[in-house]
Amino acid sequence: MNLSRQVLGILGLLIGFGLYSLSGRLGAPWNSVLIGAVFAGLGISALVYGRGERWIQGLGLALLLYGLVRVFFLHR
């Protein structure tokens, strides 16, 4: 069992939920841009962290692409 991996997972969830709740206070389109940037950042960190594990890198790539699409194309 890798304790640092569990702590990082919990910390990441707390940061993600915190940023998601704070983005509701921003006006459009900035709330959507912030959430897209969070997804892109999560994707980049998964790509870097998941070296050697293909499924984590695939998930990171999917998150990165979704984040970029949300930032540049999915404004309300």
C-alpha positions as CSV (number, residue, x, y, z in Angstrom):
1,M,0.0,0.0,0.0
2,N,1.4,3.4,-1.0
3,L,0.2,6.0,1.5
4,S,1.4,9.0,-0.5
5,R,-0.7,7.9,-3.5
6,Q,-3.8,7.8,-1.3
7,V,-3.1,11.1,0.3
8,L,-2.5,12.7,-3.1
9,G,-5.8,11.2,-4.3
10,I,-7.8,12.7,-1.4
11,L,-6.0,16.0,-1.8
12,G,-6.7,16.1,-5.5
13,L,-10.4,15.4,-4.9
14,L,-10.6,18.2,-2.3
15,I,-9.0,20.7,-4.6
16,G,-11.2,19.6,-7.6
17,F,-14.4,19.9,-5.6
18,G,-13.3,23.2,-4.2
19,L,-12.5,24.7,-7.6
20,Y,-15.7,23.3,-9.0
21,S,-17.8,25.0,-6.3
22,L,-15.9,28.2,-6.7
23,S,-16.4,28.3,-10.5
24,G,-20.1,28.7,-9.9
25,R,-19.5,32.2,-8.6
26,L,-17.9,33.3,-11.9
27,G,-19.9,34.6,-14.7
28,A,-20.1,32.9,-18.1
29,P,-17.9,32.0,-20.0
30,W,-15.3,32.1,-17.2
31,N,-16.8,29.4,-15.1
32,S,-16.7,27.0,-18.1
33,V,-13.1,28.0,-18.9
34,L,-12.0,27.4,-15.3
35,I,-13.5,24.0,-15.2
36,G,-12.0,23.1,-18.6
37,A,-8.6,24.3,-17.3
38,V,-9.0,22.1,-14.2
39,F,-9.7,19.1,-16.5
40,A,-6.7,19.9,-18.7
41,G,-4.5,20.3,-15.7
42,L,-5.7,17.0,-14.3
43,G,-5.0,15.3,-17.6
44,I,-1.5,16.7,-17.7
45,S,-0.8,15.5,-14.2
46,A,-2.1,12.1,-15.0
47,L,0.1,11.9,-18.1
48,V,3.2,12.8,-16.1
49,Y,2.3,10.7,-13.1
50,G,1.2,7.6,-15.0
51,R,4.4,6.9,-16.8
52,G,4.6,3.2,-17.6
53,E,0.9,2.6,-16.9
54,R,-1.0,2.9,-20.2
55,W,-4.5,3.1,-18.8
56,I,-3.6,6.1,-16.6
57,Q,-1.9,7.8,-19.6
58,G,-5.0,7.1,-21.7
59,L,-7.3,8.6,-19.0
60,G,-4.9,11.6,-18.8
61,L,-5.1,12.1,-22.5
62,A,-8.9,11.9,-22.5
63,L,-9.1,14.4,-19.6
64,L,-6.6,16.8,-21.4
65,L,-8.6,16.7,-24.6
66,Y,-11.9,17.2,-22.9
67,G,-10.5,20.1,-21.0
68,L,-9.1,21.8,-24.1
69,V,-12.4,21.3,-26.0
70,R,-14.3,22.8,-23.1
71,V,-12.0,25.8,-22.8
72,F,-12.0,26.6,-26.5
73,F,-15.3,25.4,-27.9
74,L,-17.9,24.6,-25.2
75,H,-18.8,28.1,-23.9
76,R,-22.4,28.8,-22.9
